[in-house]
Amino acid sequence: MSSQNPREHDQSSAPGGYRWLRAVQTIYHLKLWRVLLTLILLTIVFYIISFWLKTKVPPPFDLLRYIPWDSLAGSCLSVVVIGFVYEWVVRNETEQKLHEVLGQHFQNQVSAIDTQISKAMLTTPELMKSVLAPASPRRQRWKNTMN
């Protein structure tokens, strides 16, 4: 259930910082809402059938009384609740871990690049000469355009 849109996981999109609204937005953006909506509709249909079968029904529908409609509806509702909570918790933990790993990786990259730049500047004679040389015509043009 990966997402293609980078704004889908933007947690600042919920006004006022309501956690439940962010959770609903996350589920909506993950296309998980289709599965949850289907299960909710099945729950409603199963409860309606169960209620209808408790009244007087025509004889061809008597066999439907042997199907545990209340249990099916309760199971669908349980799956919706468990799926919602599990996806929300796992998604938050995964995003936090990803931010930690990427942050550490980028910090390592920054320090490696800093080290390599300073080594390159100190070990390359041509670069040192150009840095320490008096203002060249190209540098003069650049300074003039900045002013």
Buried (B, 14 or more C-beta within 10 A) or exposed (E): EEEEEEEBBEEEEBEEEEEEEBBBBBBEBBEBBEBBEEBBEBBEBBBEBBEEBEEEEEEEEEEEEEEEBBEBBBBBBEBBEEBBEEBBEEBBEEEEEEEEEEEEEEEEEEEEEEEEEEEEEEEEEEEEEEEEEEEEEEEEEEEEEEE
